[in-house]
Amino acid sequence: MTTETSSSAWAGFEGEILEEASEGFEDARALWNGMIETRPALIVRPARTADVAAALRVARERGLAVTVRGGGHGVAGSALSEGGLVVDLRSLRAIEVDDEARVARAQGGVTLGELDAATQAHGLAAPLGVVTKTGIAGLTLSGGIGWLRRKHGLSLDNLVSLEVVTADGRVVTASETANADLFWALRGGGGSFGVVTSFEYRLHPVGPEVMVAFVLYPGNRGAEVLRFVDELTQSAPEDAAPIAFFGRVPHADPFPAGAHGRPYVAAAVVYAGDPEEGERVTGPLRDLGDAIVDLSGAMPYVEAQGLLDEDYPDGWRYYWKSVELDELSDDALARLERHAATAPSHHSTIDIWFNGGAMDRVAPEATAFGSRPAYLIGIEANWEEGADDEANVAWARGAFADLRELSSGGAYLNFPGLFEEGDDLLRASYGERNFERLGGLKRTYDPEGSSLRSGVSAGAASEATGCRIDVHDAIVTASCAPH
C-alpha cells in the first residue's frame, strides 16, 4: 500500500487495494465492453462484507464516487466511474444451495454460469440471463430476463432476500419482512441504494436436460417468421419463451459456407419443461421450410445457457439500446427488418423477446422494475474496432429513435446505451410513481447524498460517444457532445 491507501481508514481491511500505479491495475479496470475507457482512482477487492463497509467509509470521507463491479458485463460500463472508487466483488464468489428449501445464496461476485452450475447439481435453477459470464448482481438489480421468464419471471421476481451494505456502512438484510422498502427499490432500481453482497434466490426444477429449438431462416422472411413465433407463444405452455433475432450468418461452422454473411431471421427457445414435450411444442418452429441451418436438439441446461456466449467475446465493442412494444404491427415488423439490413457490423443483431406468462403476473408497482412489455426489442450494435464506433453507435441510435415512435417510451435498463435520455428514459421505464418513490428512498438510505453509483444509477463516461453520465438522488442525467 502507498501512503494514500495505508491510512487508518483502512485498518482491519483484509482485501486488496489497487491504485493506478499498482501491478494489475490495468487488467482490473478492463471491462467486457472494450468501448469503455474509464479510469477509476482506486479498485478495492473486498475479502468479506466488512471490507465493503470500510471501502464505503473511505469513499465518503474522501468524496469519491463509488461504483460496484460484479461480473463487469454491463454494457453501459457502470462498474467504473472516472476518478472514483470501484468495489470489485469478484473475490466474493461463495454459493450455497439448499435443495430441500429450493433456495440458493450467492455472493455478489458470482456469474450466471457459476450459479447455474451449482444449482443444476440439484436439478434446480434460478431464472437468470442468457450469457454465462454475466454477473448476477447487475443482471438482477435491473431485471434479469432470460429463457425462464415466462415460466418463472425475472431474476428479481425470484429474490427472497439480499444482504446490503448501505451508504453509511451498515450491513442490513432486505426482504419482504425486513427493510421492505429497500427490498422493493433493489428489485429493478439498480444498486445506488447500497452494495449488495449476497443474493438469495428461489429455485425451480429445470433440466438437467432441456429441449432447445434454434433455427435460422433467410432474412427476407422476417415478418413471416416473427408472426409465426408470436402465434406459437400465445398458444404454447409457459415453458416456452421464444427470442427471435435478425442478423447475418457468421463466417464459421456449423453454418453453411454458402450462407456466410447473408441476412437471417432466427427463432430460439430453451424449453423449461419435459424435453419430449418441448420437442413437440417447438417442432413447428423448425418446419417452416428452407431453413439456412437447424441447430436444435436436447442438451444439458448449463450447455443451453451458454449457447450465445461465443457471440459476445471479451474486449469487443458494444452499444445496446432497447424499446418496449405492446404489439408487433406490420409497421413494427417492417422497421425491424429495415434496420437489421442496414447494420454496419455483421456482428450486430436486433432481438425480439416474446414475453408474458409469469412476467405479466407481477404488477408494475409491485417492484421498482416498472413496465413489463409484451415485446422487448434489443438493438445490439456489436463490433470489433474503435475506428468503427461512430457508425455503429449512430446505427443503434437511429433504430432506437425510429422504433421508439411505436413505443410508450420504456426500456429495459440493462440495455440502456449510456442513459443518454436521462430522466425521460427512467420515468418512462419505471413509471412516474416508481420513479418518484425511488428518488425518495435514495434520500432515505443515503441522506448525505454520497456518490454511490451502481446498477442503473451509475456514472460512466465514454470518449467514443462523447457522453458523460451524472447521478443525483438516484436520477441519471446525461450530456453528450454532438456527432
PAVO-829090 format. One record per residue (C-alpha): x, y, z; residue in one letter. Coordinates in steps of 0.2 Angstrom, whole numbers, padded with zeros to 4 digits, always signed. Layout:
N
XYZa ...
//
This chain:
483
+0000+0000+0000m +0005+0018-0003t +0003+0032+0010t -0014+0035+0002e -0021+0018+0004t -0012+0014+0021s -0021+0026+0032s -0030+0021+0047s -0046+0022+0037a -0041+0005+0030w -0037-0003+0047a -0043-0021+0048g -0046-0021+0029f -0042-0039+0023e -0045-0037+0004g -0034-0029-0010e -0032-0011-0014i -0026-0006-0032l -0021+0011-0037e -0016+0017-0055e +0002+0013-0051a -0002-0004-0044s +0003-0020-0053e -0013-0027-0061g -0022-0011-0061f -0025-0011-0080e -0031-0028-0080d -0043-0025-0065a -0051-0010-0074r -0054-0019-0090a -0072-0022-0094l -0080-0034-0106w -0086-0019-0116n -0070-0013-0124g -0078+0003-0128m -0077+0009-0110i -0060+0018-0106e -0065+0025-0089t -0050+0026-0076r -0055+0025-0058p -0043+0031-0044a -0045+0015-0033l -0050-0003-0036i -0055-0011-0020v -0057-0030-0019r -0065-0035-0003p -0062-0052+0005a -0078-0050+0016r -0093-0039+0019t -0084-0029+0032a -0072-0024+0019d -0086-0017+0008v -0091-0006+0023a -0074+0000+0025a -0072+0005+0007a -0088+0015+0008l -0082+0024+0023r -0066+0029+0015v -0075+0035-0001a -0087+0045+0009r -0073+0053+0019e -0063+0057+0003r -0078+0062-0008g -0075+0048-0021l -0089+0042-0032a -0092+0023-0029v -0096+0010-0042t -0098-0008-0040v -0091-0022-0051r -0099-0039-0051g -0096-0048-0067g -0091-0032-0076g -0103-0037-0091h -0114-0022-0090g -0115-0014-0107v -0115+0004-0101a -0099+0002-0091g -0107+0006-0075s -0095-0004-0065a -0082+0011-0066l -0083+0030-0063s -0069+0042-0069e -0058+0045-0054g -0069+0036-0042g -0068+0020-0031l -0073+0003-0038v -0079-0010-0026v -0074-0026-0036d -0084-0040-0029l -0075-0054-0039r -0067-0061-0024s -0084-0064-0016l -0090-0080-0025r -0097-0092-0012a -0113-0101-0017i -0124-0111-0005e -0138-0122-0012v -0152-0128+0000d -0161-0141-0012d -0174-0145+0001e -0180-0127+0003a -0176-0124-0015r -0166-0108-0012v -0148-0103-0016a -0137-0089-0008r -0124-0082-0019a -0112-0068-0016q -0111-0053-0027g -0096-0058-0037g -0104-0074-0044v -0108-0075-0063t -0123-0083-0071l -0113-0098-0076g -0107-0102-0059e -0124-0101-0051l -0131-0112-0064d -0118-0125-0062a -0121-0125-0043a -0140-0126-0044t -0140-0139-0058q -0131-0151-0047a -0148-0152-0038h -0159-0151-0054g -0163-0134-0050l -0161-0116-0057a -0164-0098-0054a -0171-0088-0068p -0156-0078-0075l -0149-0071-0091g -0143-0079-0107v -0124-0076-0107v -0114-0086-0094t -0101-0073-0090k -0114-0060-0084t -0113-0056-0066g -0129-0060-0056i -0128-0043-0047a -0131-0030-0061g -0142-0043-0070l -0154-0045-0056t -0154-0027-0049l -0160-0020-0065s -0171-0035-0070g -0164-0052-0076g -0173-0058-0092i -0169-0075-0099g -0176-0091-0105w -0186-0095-0089l -0195-0078-0089r -0212-0084-0095r -0212-0099-0083k -0204-0091-0068h -0202-0072-0071g -0187-0061-0070l -0172-0064-0059s -0178-0050-0047l -0195-0059-0046d -0186-0073-0038n -0177-0064-0025l -0180-0070-0007v -0168-0058+0002s -0152-0048+0000l -0138-0043+0011e -0134-0025+0008v -0121-0013+0014v -0129+0004+0014t -0121+0020+0010a -0117+0024+0028d -0108+0007+0031g -0122-0003+0039r -0125-0021+0035v -0143-0025+0033v -0155-0038+0026t -0168-0033+0014a -0183-0044+0011s -0202-0044+0011e -0201-0043+0030t -0185-0034+0034a -0182-0017+0026n -0196-0020+0014a -0195-0003+0006d -0176-0006+0002l -0181-0023-0005f -0193-0015-0016w -0181-0002-0023a -0167-0015-0026l -0179-0026-0037r -0177-0016-0053g -0170+0001-0046g -0152-0004-0048g -0139-0003-0034g -0137+0015-0029s -0145+0011-0013f -0131+0001-0007g -0119-0013-0011v -0127-0030-0012v -0115-0043-0006t -0127-0058-0006s -0142-0063-0016f -0154-0077-0010e -0165-0084-0025y -0180-0095-0026r -0176-0110-0036l -0186-0121-0048h -0185-0138-0055p -0176-0137-0073v -0167-0149-0083g -0154-0157-0081p -0158-0159-0100e -0169-0147-0110v -0175-0146-0127m -0168-0132-0137v -0175-0126-0154a -0164-0114-0163f -0166-0112-0182v -0161-0099-0195l -0171-0094-0210y -0167-0081-0224p -0169-0064-0218g -0182-0059-0231n -0194-0070-0222r -0193-0059-0206g -0211-0054-0205a -0217-0072-0208e -0206-0080-0195v -0210-0067-0182l -0229-0068-0184r -0227-0087-0183f -0217-0086-0167v -0229-0074-0160d -0244-0086-0163e -0234-0100-0156l -0230-0090-0140t -0249-0086-0137q -0253-0105-0138s -0238-0114-0131a -0236-0118-0112p -0226-0105-0102e -0211-0117-0103d -0208-0109-0120a -0201-0091-0120a -0195-0088-0138p -0182-0075-0144i -0181-0070-0162a -0165-0062-0170f -0161-0053-0185f -0143-0054-0190g -0131-0060-0203r -0124-0078-0204v -0107-0080-0195p -0092-0085-0205h -0090-0100-0195a -0095-0118-0193d -0108-0125-0191p -0116-0113-0203f -0116-0117-0222p -0102-0108-0231a -0113-0103-0245g -0124-0093-0232a -0110-0084-0223h -0113-0065-0222g -0131-0067-0228r -0146-0059-0218p -0155-0071-0207y -0170-0072-0195v -0169-0084-0181a -0181-0092-0169a -0174-0099-0152a -0182-0107-0137v -0175-0116-0122v -0190-0126-0116y -0191-0126-0097a -0201-0142-0096g -0200-0160-0101d -0188-0162-0116p -0200-0173-0126e -0214-0161-0124e -0203-0147-0129g -0198-0156-0145e -0217-0157-0149r -0221-0139-0144v -0206-0131-0153t -0207-0143-0168g -0217-0131-0179p -0204-0118-0177l -0192-0130-0186r -0204-0134-0200d -0207-0118-0209l -0196-0124-0224g -0180-0119-0232d -0170-0116-0216a -0152-0110-0218i -0147-0121-0203v -0156-0130-0189d -0146-0131-0173l -0160-0139-0162s -0158-0153-0150g -0159-0159-0132a -0144-0154-0122m -0140-0151-0103p -0147-0134-0097y -0130-0127-0092v -0125-0130-0111e -0141-0122-0117a -0137-0107-0105q -0120-0105-0115g -0127-0105-0132l -0124-0087-0136l -0108-0085-0126d -0097-0085-0142e -0107-0070-0149d -0100-0059-0136y -0081-0060-0134p -0072-0050-0121d -0065-0034-0127g -0076-0031-0142w -0086-0015-0143r -0104-0015-0138y -0118-0002-0138y -0136-0008-0134w -0152+0001-0134k -0170-0006-0130s -0188-0002-0134v -0204-0009-0127e -0218-0013-0139l -0236-0018-0135d -0239-0026-0152e -0229-0032-0167l -0239-0022-0180s -0235-0023-0199d -0226-0006-0197d -0215-0013-0182a -0210-0028-0192l -0206-0018-0207a -0195-0006-0197r -0186-0021-0188l -0182-0029-0204e -0176-0012-0212r -0164-0008-0198h -0157-0025-0197a -0152-0024-0215a -0143-0008-0213t -0132-0013-0198a -0114-0008-0202p -0107-0023-0192s -0110-0041-0197h -0110-0045-0178h -0124-0034-0174s -0142-0040-0171t -0159-0035-0167i -0168-0046-0155d -0186-0048-0151i -0191-0056-0134w -0208-0063-0133f -0214-0061-0115n -0230-0063-0105g -0233-0078-0093g -0226-0076-0076a -0219-0059-0080m -0237-0052-0083d -0242-0058-0066r -0232-0045-0056v -0239-0028-0056a -0229-0014-0062p -0228-0005-0045e -0225-0021-0035a -0207-0019-0038t -0196-0004-0044a -0194-0013-0061f -0209-0005-0069g -0217-0009-0085s -0217-0027-0092r -0220-0026-0111p -0227-0040-0122a -0212-0037-0133y -0194-0031-0129l -0184-0026-0144i -0165-0026-0141g -0154-0016-0153i -0137-0023-0151e -0123-0015-0160a -0108-0026-0158n -0091-0023-0167w -0073-0025-0166e -0063-0009-0170e -0063+0008-0162g -0062+0016-0179a -0080+0010-0182d -0088+0017-0166d -0097+0032-0174e -0105+0022-0187a -0111+0008-0176n -0117+0019-0162v -0126+0030-0175a -0135+0015-0182w -0141+0009-0165a -0147+0026-0160r -0156+0028-0177g -0165+0012-0175a -0169+0016-0157f -0177+0033-0162a -0187+0026-0176d -0194+0011-0166l -0197+0022-0151r -0211+0031-0161e -0221+0015-0159l -0217+0013-0140s -0224+0021-0124s -0206+0025-0121g -0200+0012-0109g -0184+0002-0110a -0175-0012-0102y -0162-0004-0091l -0149-0017-0093n -0149-0012-0112f -0148+0007-0109p -0135+0013-0121g -0126+0026-0110l -0143+0033-0102f -0142+0047-0114e -0160+0051-0112e -0158+0053-0093g -0174+0057-0084d -0185+0054-0099d -0179+0036-0101l -0180+0032-0082l -0198+0040-0080r -0204+0030-0095a -0196+0014-0089s -0200+0014-0071y -0217+0024-0072g -0220+0040-0064e -0225+0033-0047r -0210+0021-0046n -0198+0035-0052f -0203+0047-0038e -0203+0033-0025r -0185+0028-0030l -0179+0046-0028g -0187+0047-0010g -0179+0031-0005l -0162+0036-0011k -0164+0051+0001r -0169+0039+0015t -0155+0027+0013y -0142+0040+0008d -0146+0056+0017p -0129+0063+0015e -0130+0062-0004g -0115+0051-0006s -0109+0046-0024s -0114+0028-0023l -0116+0023-0041r -0120+0006-0046s -0133-0003-0056g -0144+0009-0066v -0139+0024-0055s -0121+0023-0061a -0109+0035-0068g -0100+0031-0084a -0090+0040-0097a -0086+0035-0115s -0074+0045-0126e -0081+0036-0140a -0099+0043-0138t -0094+0059-0130g -0106+0056-0116c -0105+0059-0098r -0117+0052-0086i -0120+0060-0069d -0131+0054-0054v -0141+0064-0042h -0153+0056-0029d -0154+0040-0040a -0158+0050-0055i -0147+0048-0070v -0144+0063-0082t -0133+0063-0097a -0124+0076-0108s -0117+0071-0125c -0106+0080-0137a -0114+0082-0154p -0108+0069-0168h 
//
